Amino acid sequence: MAGTALLAAALTACGGGAGAGGAAKSEIKQKPAMAVSVNLTGDQVKAGEPVTVTIADGRLASVKVTDAKGGELAGQISADGKTWKSERNASAGAEYKVEAQNTDSQSATTTFKTTAADKVNKVSINIAKGSTVGVGMPVSIVFDNPVANKAAVEKDLKVTTSNNTEGSWGWIKDYSGKDRVDWRPKEYWKSGTDVKVDMHLNGVDSGPGGGMFVKDYSTEFKIGKDRRMKVDLDTSKMAVTEDGQTVDTIPISAGTPGGQKASWSGKMVLMLKEGTIRMNSETVGLGNAYDKDVDYSIRLTWSGMYVHAAPWNTANFGRANTSSGCVGMSDANAKAFFAAAQAGDPFEVVGDGSKGNADIGNGYGEWNLSWEQWQAKSKLAGAPQNG
């Protein structure tokens, strides 16, 4: 009996040992599946705001957020590992995929959509990709709609140069009445400089009445030869220099002094080489003074000041200023001048009889401001910036 009892006890003890082991195994908890969430407003992420990915438990090790085209939205994980925040805002009307991993090598994915833009803003930039321009050409961006959040927009504009050119953005009104921001070097560009402009505007909100940008923009260009013009109204002559040396002196006839037909003065820039164009005095408020095709025309202001051929005014070249505001010269001189000119070449008018400087936005008039005055037109503290 005692032996049986001991055996039973032994068997019981043995069985009890097996039962305890099973209980221990059941107490080893399975890790919960990794879960992440994004900052939804309703069932979507609000466009124009950063994306935030939050882990339910544990710490994030990596997060990748991509759009439908495979473009990646860069971001950073917080110091405590709980959240990831995008460096840029979410684009409007887009769909994104989130792929995350925690420090325990678990993975989680989710998708989300962003709200559509109520209104879309767009830009126009003055320098085409691959262009070569003169040493006075600013980078000029004109916006379709008003920009109230100027500082937010400006911080996402970047100019990169091959020689660390110093410059600054400045906000002005374009001649069209639209908001415009230009990047002007402190001094004229150096020949041979390579320039790249990146406008990281996708997802940036312009502010009330302006709408949201839904794409990025960029351009790149090169600075050509240092070629400059200076018109002296007192002598009716135009000096042309290259690399600081005078290469030509051209007899001209500029605007008639004393009224609306006078020329603008100050520092301008050759804006566009337009060639043969029709000029009609009624379009610039000068009645029916003229209506003709004009050759070798290069624009100086949006309001209609040009340098061009003016064979009808031959008797006054180098003698008197009798035009309707433009700077005219002979066909032969105009042809040669047009061929050598670059959009962006500085063009200065000095002497008596002008109607003063044109508004900054009526062409590229920022060179009439001191460096300090131009810097003050930036909306960001810490201007200027080096490109």
C-alpha positions in Angstrom: 0.0 0.0 0.0 2.7 2.4 1.0 4.6 1.5 -2.1 1.7 2.1 -4.3 1.1 5.4 -2.6 4.6 6.4 -3.2 4.4 5.4 -6.8 1.3 7.3 -7.2 2.9 10.2 -5.5 5.9 9.8 -7.8 3.6 9.5 -10.8 1.7 12.5 -9.6 4.8 14.4 -9.0 6.0 13.5 -12.4 2.7 14.4 -14.0 2.6 17.6 -11.9 6.0 18.5 -13.3 4.8 18.2 -16.9 1.7 20.3 -16.1 3.9 23.1 -14.7 6.0 23.1 -17.9 2.9 23.5 -20.0 1.7 26.4 -17.9 5.0 28.1 -18.3 4.8 27.9 -22.0 1.3 29.3 -22.0 2.5 32.3 -20.1 5.0 33.3 -22.9 3.0 36.1 -24.6 3.0 36.5 -28.4 4.1 40.0 -29.4 1.2 42.0 -30.7 1.2 42.9 -34.3 2.9 46.3 -35.1 0.4 49.0 -35.8 0.8 52.6 -37.1 -1.5 55.4 -37.7 -1.4 58.7 -39.6 -2.7 62.2 -38.7 -6.1 61.9 -40.4 -8.7 64.7 -40.5 -11.8 62.6 -41.0 -10.7 59.9 -43.4 -8.0 61.9 -45.1 -4.8 63.7 -44.3 -5.2 67.4 -44.8 -3.1 68.6 -47.8 -0.7 71.5 -47.0 0.4 70.0 -43.7 3.2 67.5 -42.8 2.4 63.8 -42.5 2.8 62.3 -39.1 3.1 58.5 -38.6 2.6 57.3 -35.0 3.4 53.8 -33.7 0.9 52.2 -31.3 3.5 50.4 -29.2 7.3 50.2 -29.2 9.7 52.4 -31.2 10.0 53.1 -34.9 13.2 52.0 -36.7 12.4 53.2 -40.2 9.5 54.8 -42.1 9.1 55.1 -45.8 6.2 57.2 -47.3 5.8 57.1 -51.1 3.2 58.5 -53.5 1.5 56.7 -56.4 4.4 57.5 -58.7 7.0 56.2 -56.4 8.2 59.6 -55.2 9.3 59.5 -51.6 8.3 61.9 -48.9 11.3 62.4 -46.7 11.0 62.7 -43.0 12.6 62.2 -39.5 11.8 59.9 -36.6 11.4 61.7 -33.2 14.0 61.2 -30.5 11.6 58.9 -28.5 10.9 56.8 -31.5 7.2 57.2 -31.3 6.5 59.4 -34.3 7.8 60.1 -37.8 7.1 63.5 -39.4 7.6 64.5 -43.0 10.0 67.3 -43.9 7.5 68.6 -46.5 3.8 69.0 -46.6 1.5 66.4 -48.2 0.5 67.1 -51.7 -3.1 67.8 -52.5 -5.3 65.0 -54.0 -2.7 62.3 -53.6 -2.5 58.8 -52.4 0.4 57.6 -50.2 1.7 54.3 -48.9 3.4 54.0 -45.5 5.9 51.2 -44.9 7.2 51.1 -41.3 9.4 48.9 -39.2 10.0 48.9 -35.5 13.0 48.1 -33.4 11.8 44.5 -33.0 12.0 44.0 -36.8 8.3 43.9 -37.1 6.7 45.6 -40.1 3.4 47.5 -40.8 1.9 49.2 -43.8 -1.0 51.5 -44.4 -2.3 53.8 -47.0 -4.0 57.2 -46.9 -5.3 59.9 -49.2 -4.9 63.6 -49.0 -7.7 66.2 -49.4 -8.0 68.0 -52.8 -7.0 71.6 -53.2 -9.9 74.1 -53.2 -7.8 76.3 -55.6 -4.5 75.7 -57.3 -1.7 78.3 -57.7 0.9 78.1 -60.4 4.1 80.0 -61.3 5.8 81.4 -64.4 9.6 81.7 -64.4 11.5 84.0 -66.7 14.5 81.8 -67.6 14.1 78.7 -69.7 16.0 75.6 -68.8 19.4 75.4 -70.6 19.5 79.2 -71.4 22.5 81.4 -71.4 21.8 84.9 -70.1 23.6 88.2 -69.4 25.1 89.2 -66.1 22.1 91.4 -65.1 19.4 88.8 -65.4 17.5 88.1 -62.1 15.6 85.0 -61.4 11.9 86.2 -61.6 8.9 84.1 -60.5 5.4 85.4 -61.1 2.4 83.7 -59.4 -1.0 83.1 -61.0 -2.8 83.9 -57.7 -2.0 86.1 -54.7 0.6 84.9 -52.2 -0.3 85.8 -48.6 2.1 83.3 -47.1 5.1 84.9 -48.6 7.6 83.6 -46.0 6.3 80.0 -46.3 6.7 80.2 -50.1 10.1 81.9 -50.0 11.7 79.3 -47.7 11.0 76.6 -50.2 12.8 78.5 -53.1 16.5 77.7 -53.5 19.2 79.1 -55.8 22.4 77.0 -56.1 25.4 78.4 -58.0 28.7 77.1 -59.0 30.6 79.8 -57.2 28.6 80.5 -54.1 27.1 83.8 -55.4 25.6 86.0 -52.8 22.0 87.1 -53.4 18.6 87.5 -52.0 14.9 87.0 -52.8 12.7 90.1 -52.9 9.0 90.5 -53.2 7.5 93.0 -55.6 4.4 93.6 -57.7 4.7 92.6 -61.3 3.6 95.1 -64.0 0.6 92.7 -64.5 -0.4 93.4 -60.9 0.4 89.8 -59.8 2.7 88.9 -56.9 6.3 88.3 -58.0 9.5 87.3 -56.2 12.9 87.8 -57.8 16.4 86.6 -56.8 19.1 89.2 -57.4 22.8 88.7 -56.8 24.4 91.4 -54.6 26.4 92.5 -57.7 26.1 91.5 -61.3 26.7 87.8 -62.0 30.2 86.6 -62.9 30.5 85.1 -66.4 30.5 81.4 -66.6 28.4 80.9 -63.4 26.1 77.8 -63.5 22.8 78.4 -61.7 20.1 76.0 -60.6 16.7 77.1 -59.2 14.6 74.7 -57.2 11.0 75.6 -56.3 9.9 72.9 -53.8 6.3 74.2 -53.7 4.3 71.0 -53.9 1.9 71.0 -50.9 2.7 74.6 -50.0 -0.4 76.8 -49.2 -0.3 80.3 -50.8 -2.7 81.6 -48.2 -6.2 83.1 -48.5 -7.3 83.6 -52.1 -4.2 82.0 -53.5 -4.7 78.3 -53.3 -2.2 75.5 -53.0 0.8 74.5 -55.2 0.5 70.9 -56.5 3.9 70.5 -58.2 7.5 71.5 -57.9 9.3 73.6 -60.4 13.0 74.0 -61.4 15.2 75.5 -64.0 18.9 75.8 -64.7 20.9 78.2 -66.8 24.4 79.7 -67.4 25.7 83.2 -67.2 27.2 84.3 -70.5 29.7 87.1 -71.4 29.8 90.3 -69.4 28.3 92.6 -72.0 26.7 96.0 -70.9 25.2 99.0 -72.5 25.0 102.6 -71.3 22.9 105.3 -73.1 23.8 108.9 -72.6 20.8 111.1 -73.3 23.0 114.2 -73.4 25.1 112.9 -76.3 22.6 110.6 -77.9 25.1 107.8 -78.0 25.2 104.3 -76.6 28.5 102.7 -75.3 28.8 98.9 -75.4 31.3 97.2 -73.2 32.5 93.6 -72.9 34.5 92.6 -69.8 34.8 96.3 -68.9 36.3 97.3 -72.3 34.4 99.6 -74.7 33.8 97.6 -77.9 31.4 100.0 -79.7 29.8 103.4 -79.5 26.5 103.6 -81.4 24.7 106.8 -82.4 21.1 106.6 -81.2 18.0 108.7 -80.8 16.1 108.2 -77.5 12.7 109.5 -76.2 11.6 113.0 -76.7 12.2 115.0 -73.5 9.5 116.7 -71.5 6.5 114.3 -71.6 5.2 110.8 -72.1 7.4 110.3 -75.1 10.5 110.6 -72.9 12.6 107.4 -72.2 12.8 105.7 -68.9 16.2 106.1 -67.2 18.2 104.2 -64.7 19.4 100.6 -64.6 17.4 98.1 -66.7 18.0 94.7 -68.3 17.5 93.5 -71.8 14.4 91.3 -71.2 13.5 89.6 -74.5 14.9 89.5 -78.0 11.6 89.8 -79.9 12.9 90.6 -83.4 10.4 92.1 -85.9 7.2 93.2 -84.1 4.3 95.5 -84.7 4.4 98.6 -82.6 1.2 100.6 -82.2 1.2 103.8 -80.2 -2.4 103.4 -79.1 -1.4 100.4 -77.0 0.9 102.5 -74.9 -1.3 105.6 -74.6 0.3 107.7 -77.2 -2.6 108.2 -79.6 -2.1 107.5 -83.3 1.6 108.6 -83.4 2.7 105.3 -85.1 1.7 101.9 -86.2 4.5 99.9 -88.0 6.6 96.8 -88.1 9.9 97.4 -86.3 13.0 95.2 -86.8 15.6 94.0 -84.3 13.5 94.8 -81.3 14.7 94.0 -77.8 12.3 94.7 -74.9 13.4 96.8 -71.9 10.1 97.3 -70.0 6.7 95.7 -70.0 5.2 99.1 -70.7 6.8 99.1 -74.1 10.3 100.6 -74.1 12.6 98.9 -76.6 15.9 99.2 -78.3 15.4 98.7 -82.0 16.1 99.7 -85.6 14.6 103.1 -86.5 15.6 104.0 -90.1 12.9 106.6 -90.3 14.8 108.7 -87.7 18.3 108.6 -89.4 18.8 112.4 -89.3 18.7 112.4 -85.5 21.0 109.5 -84.6 23.8 110.9 -82.4 22.2 114.4 -82.5 18.8 114.6 -80.8 16.4 112.5 -78.9 13.1 112.6 -80.8 11.6 109.1 -80.5 8.4 108.0 -78.7 10.4 106.6 -75.8 12.4 103.8 -77.3 16.1 103.8 -78.2 16.5 103.7 -82.0 19.5 103.2 -84.3 20.3 102.5 -87.9 19.4 99.2 -89.5 23.0 98.1 -89.7 23.8 99.0 -86.1 20.6 97.4 -84.9 21.3 94.2 -86.8 24.8 93.8 -85.3 23.6 94.9 -81.9 20.7 92.3 -81.9 23.0 89.5 -83.0 25.5 90.1 -80.1 23.0 90.9 -77.4 21.9 88.5 -74.7 18.7 88.6 -72.7 19.9 89.7 -69.3 22.5 92.2 -70.4 22.5 95.3 -68.2 21.2 98.4 -70.0 21.6 101.8 -68.3 20.2 105.2 -69.3 21.7 108.4 -67.9 21.5 112.1 -68.7 18.8 114.8 -68.8 15.3 114.6 -70.3 14.1 111.2 -69.1 10.9 110.6 -67.1 12.7 108.9 -64.3 13.1 105.2 -63.4 10.3 102.8 -64.2 8.7 100.8 -61.4 10.7 97.8 -60.3 8.1 95.4 -61.7 8.0 97.1 -65.1 10.8 95.0 -66.4 13.8 94.1 -64.1 14.4 97.3 -62.2 15.8 95.9 -59.0 19.3 97.1 -59.9 18.2 100.6 -59.1 18.0 99.6 -55.4 20.9 99.4 -53.1 21.8 95.9 -51.8 20.3 96.8 -48.4 17.1 98.1 -50.0 16.8 94.9 -52.0 17.5 92.6 -49.0 14.7 94.4 -47.1 12.2 93.0 -49.6 12.8 89.4 -48.5 10.3 88.0 -46.1 12.8 85.7 -44.3 15.0 86.7 -41.5 18.7 86.1 -42.3 18.7 87.3 -45.9 20.8 87.3 -48.0 21.5 83.7 -48.9 24.4 82.3 -50.8 23.5 80.3 -53.9 
